[in-house]
Amino acid sequence: MPELFPRHARELVVEALADTRVVFLLGARQVGKSTLLRQLAAEERPAQIVSLDDRQNREAADRDPAGFVAGLNRPAFIDEVQRGGPDLLLAIKAAVDRDTSPGQFLLTGSANPLRGPRVLDALTGRIEIVTLWPLSQAEMVGSDANFVDLLFSGRPPQISGAPVDRAALGERIEAGGYPEARAREERPRTRWLDSYLRTTFERDLESIADAYKLHEAPRLLKLLAAQAANLFAPASLGRKIGLALQTIERYVGLFEATFLVRRIPAWRPGLGRREIQHPKLHFVDTGLLLNLLGADASRLFEDDRVTGMALENFVAMELVKHAEWARQQVRIHHYRRDRDEIDLVLENRSGEIVAIEAKSTVSLSARDWRPLEKLRDARGDSFRCGCVLHPGEATLPLGDRLFAVPVSGLWS
């Protein structure tokens, strides 16, 4: 059995139920949504739970969405709501228009049924969305420290005596964040991840793809894995795989809707005319990424083709997870201008920024943080902090508002 970990999203869901009619807990399959639902129903928010993975419930919701919703006791928790289709969500919208009291429905979904404009427009102002990502490293060790908030405070975690152990870091990256996968040894985990992808293609993708032909999806996903943490250029991908630009965009949109990948947009501060504006594409789970690459932890720091992309992907998704429950409300970007590249730039609502570089080397040189220096000097007081995350032993100052931080600062 996978170990149960405290989830930082739990507090967000409870807060949202206190003042919002419908709360939607979105996340990949097997990240713990149903477990969190049961915990909330048993403790903070006693409620009826209905799963649409159950065929009888699903058929009832399909046959008469309005009657199905009317027959539920409130509050009602509906698991895997995307299996009920858009008409069920519209029936929920009609119900909460008649009764505007908060906390009536908590929905979960492993594919995003709100992508349709008809449903999204109908639920605007009535729904709050909380994303449950695969386990963060902080959740695995029970840490409440939020790396995003620490950086915006201008002082990253002060680490000393961290083990300089790239093998242990590689094992964390390979294990990923799916609770079921983490509970298995390497070979059973590989089989689990293969089955996970097959189930996602057969169930979640088809449920939102409107009968779109998906036979090319596995081949494209493997090609995307080989280019993870790089600029997403669909035209170039299309030429390699023989698919039209619109088809590539369609597939990647579906991969995002089922939480397989995450695009991180380019930051456009207007510092120069040659800033790159393509997004970067990351895999939501590094265990899944390495499985698609056919790589293991031992290869991670031996093969330069894998090392940089895997570590950057790992750091990027850990920060996405921290941003979900941070006090600071931030948007996450990457930045590239001419030859200068910064892996991640986070901007808060006040226009303040922090910048993060991920490096796989224990020893750093001045060129590793030179782009951070340039950005700091260009942005002045709005630049709160910059750091280089690497497999180092201790947090070290690199200059004004610049630091080297061990990767373990993400969970220590």
N, C-alpha and C positions, 0 to 999 in steps of 0.2 A: 504493500500500500504506500502511495506517496505521502510524504510528510506534509502536515498542514502548516501553513505559514500565515502570520498576520498580514493582511493586505491593506496598504495605505488607502486604496480606493474605498474601503468600508466607510470611513468617516465622511468622505465626499458624498456617498450615496445617502447616508443618514441625513446629512445637511440638506441635500436636494429634496428629499422626501418631505422635509419640514415645511417647504414653501413652494413646491412645484407639483402640479397635478399629475404629470407623467414623468417618470425617470427611466432613462434607457441606459442599461449597462451593456456596452458593446465590447466585443473582444473576440480574439481568435478562439476556435474550438479548443477545448482541453486546457484553458488557462485558469479555470477555477470559478467560472461565473455561477454555475449551479451550486457549488459548495458555498459560495458567498451568499447566494440567495437563501439557502437553507439556514445558514447561520443568522442572517437578519430576521428571517421569519420565526426562528426559535428564540431570539433574544430581543433586539431593539424594536422590531416592527412585526409583531405577530400578524400573520397573513395566510391566506389560502394560496397554495402553489399549484399551478397548472402547467404541465409540460406539453408542448406541441410536438415533441418527439413521440408522444403517445398517439397512436393512429386514431383511436376513438375521439380524443380531444381535437385532433387536427381535422377530422372529417366533420365534427360538429361545428368548428369554426369556419370551415369552408362552406358548409351548407347554409348556415344562417349566422353571419358575423354579428349582426346587431343583437340577435337573440342570445348568442353565446356570451357576449359581453354583459348583457342585462342580467344573465343568470349567475354571474360571479359575485361573491361576497367581496366587500371592500374593507381594507385594501386587498388587491389581487396582484399576485406575482405571476407573470406569464414567462415561462422559460422557452427559449428558441422561437421567439415570436415571428421571425422571418418565415417560418414554415407555414404560417397562416396567411401570408400574402398581404398586399396593400389594402384590401377591403377590410381586413380585421383592424388595421391601424386607423382607418377612416371611421370605423364603428367606435373605436376607443375615443377618437376625437369628438364624435357626436355626443358620447356619454359624458365626457368631462366638460363639454360646453353647457350641458344641462345642469351639472353639479360642479362648481368651480373650486371645491375644497381641495387642499393639497394632499399629496401622498396617496392618491387613489390607485395608481398602477406603477409597478416596477417591472419593466420588461428586460429580457436579455436576448441577445442575438449574436451569432457567430458569423453572420453575413449582414451587411448593412442595408436593410430594406428602405432606409430613408433617402437613398440615392435618387429615387424617383421624385421629380419636382412636384407632382400632384400631392404626394404624401408629405413631403417636407414642408411645402407651403401651408398645408392644412394644419400641421402640428406646431408651426411657429408660434412662440409665445406660450405654449402649453407644455413644453417638454424640455428637460435638461438631460444632456448626454454626458455620461461618465465612461471613459475607456478603461477597461481592465486589460493591461498588457501581460505578456508572460512575466514570470517572477523577476523582479529586479534583484541584483546582488545584495542591496540593502535589506530587502525583505527576507532574503535567505538567512541573514545573520541577525535579524531583528533590530536593525538600526533605524532610528527615526531621523537621523541627520539628513538634510536635503542639500545635495551638492549645488543645485541651482541657486537656492537662497544664500548659501555660503558665498558663492562667487559674487552675487550682487551686493552682498555686505562688504565686499572688497577684501575678504580674508578667507582663502580656501582652507580646507582641513589641514591642521598642523600634524603631519605624520612623521614619526621617527621610528627607526628600527624595523621598517617593513622588510619582510624577506624578499630578496632579489631572486625570485623563483619564477622563471618564465614557463617552466613546465606546469606549475600549479595554475598560473594564469591561463595557459593553454587548455587545461582541463575545465576551467570555468567557462571559457568560450565554447568549447566543444559540447559541454553538457547543456547549454542553453537554459531556457526558463520555463519550459513546459513541465509541470510537476510530475506527470506520468513518465516522461522521458528521463527526467533526472533520477528517478528511482531505479533505473535499469543500468546494467552493465553495458559496455560498448556495443557488442553484437546485438543483444536484444533491443537496445535503443535504436540502432540502425533500422531494424525491422519495424519498430514502432513508428519511426519517422516516415518510412516508406508507406506504411498503411495510412498514416495521418494525411499525407499528400493525396493518396488515392481517394480517401473519403472526402477530402475537401473538394477535389475535382468532381466527384460523382454526386455529392449532395449540395454543398454550399454554393459552388460556382453555378451549377445548373439551376438552382433555385432563384437566382437573380439575373441569369443571362438571357432570359426570354428566348429559349431554344437556340441560342447562338451556338454555332459549331465550335466545340472546344477541343478537338482532337490535336491541335497544334500547341495547346497550352503547356503540357509538360516539357516539350522541347524548348519553348521560349523561356520557361522558368529556369531551366538549366543554363541557357545562354546568359540570362540576367545574373545568375549566381556567379558566373565567371567574370562579370563586370561590376560586381557589387561595390558600393562606396565610390563609384565613378560617376561621371556625368551621364545622365540619361539622354541619349540621342536616338529617338525612335527611327529616324530615317536610316541611320547607319545599321541599326539592328535589323530593320526590314530587309536591307540588301543582303545581310549575312544569312538570314533564315528564309528569305523568299516570301515575305508577307508584306502586304500593303501598309503604309503608314497608319491609316485609320484602324486597321486590324491590330497593330501593335498597341496603339493607344487604348483600344477597347479591352484587349487582354490585360494590360497593366492596370487599368481601372478596376477590372474584376479582381485582380490579385490584391489590390489595395482594399477593396470592399470586403474581402475575406481575410484580411490581416496577414497576408503572406509577405508583402513588401510595404515600404513606406517611402514616398518621395519627399525629399527635403529641398525646398525651393532656394534659389539663389538670393542672396541679400543684395539690395540695390540702393546703396547709400548715396549714389551720385558723386562719388569721389573721382571718377574718371570715365571716359567714353569707352574704354576697352574692358569693362567688367563683363565677366561671363554670366549669362542669364539662364543657362540650362539647369534644371534641378539635378540633384544626385539621388540615386536609388539605393536604399538599404533594405536588407532582409530583417523582418521583425524579430526573428530568432536566429542567433548565430549557430545553434545546434543544427537547425534545419539548413542553414547556409552551407556549413561544412559537409553535411550529408549529401547535398546536391553536388558539391565539388569533389566528393569522394576522398576527403581529407580527414585526418584525425589529429589529436592534440600533439602527437610527436612530430607531425609534418608542419604544424602551424608555424613554428619558429625556425624551420629548416628550409622552407621553400619560400623564397622572396615573392613569388607570384601570389602566395596565400597570406603571408604575414601582415603586410600593410593593410590590405582590404579587410581582413577579418578583425584586426584590432580596431580600426576606425569604425567598422560597422558595430562592433561591440560597444564602444564608447558612445557612439551616436544614439543607439537605442537605449542605453542606460540613462542618458540625459533626457530622452523623450519620456521615459518612465518617471524620472524625477520631476520633470516639468508638469506632469499630470497632477501631482499632489503638492507642488510647491506653493508657497504663499505668493511669490511673484508670479504674475501672469505674463508668460513670455511666448514669443514666436521663435521658432528654430530655423536657422538658415545655414547655408555654407557660403563661402566667399572666395572668389578667384578673380584676380586682375593681373593681366600680363603673366608673369611667372610667379607671382605671389599667390599663395593659396592658404586659406584657413579652413580647417575641417568644419568647424561649427561656430556660428555667431548667434547668440541669443539676445533678443531685444525685448525690453519690457514696455509697458504701456506709456511710460514717461520718456521713451526714446533712449534710455540707457542701455548699454550693451556689455556683454562679456564675450570672450573669444577663447576657444579651446582647440588645441592641436593634439593629436594622438601620435606618439612615436613609439616604435617597438624597441629602440635601443636603450640600454641602461645609461650609457654616457651620452650627454648632450653637448652640442656645440652652438655657438652664437647663431649660426644660420638656421637652427631649428626654431628659434623664436623671433627671428628678424621680421617676418610678416606681422607678428603681434605688435612689435615695436612701431612699425609703420602705421598700423591701424590706430594704436594708442595716440600717436602724435597727431594723426589727422583728425581724430574725434575729440580730443581734449578731455574736458571734464565728464563728458557723457560716457567715456570708456571707464567702466568700473573695475574690471579685472581681466587679466589674460593668463592662461596657464597651459603648460605642456604636460599632458598626462603620459607617463611612461613607466616601465617596470623598475622604478628607482626605489631607494631605501628611505628617503626623507623629503619633506617639503623644503624647498630652497628658494630664496628670492633670486630673481633674474634681472631686477631693475625695478623702476617705478611701476607699481601695480602689476608686475609680471612675476610668475612663480612656476617652478617645476614641481609637480605633484605626483606621487606614486599613484598608479592606477587604482590601488587599493583604497585611495581616498574616496572613491565612489561608494564604498560600503563600510569604511572604518570610521 
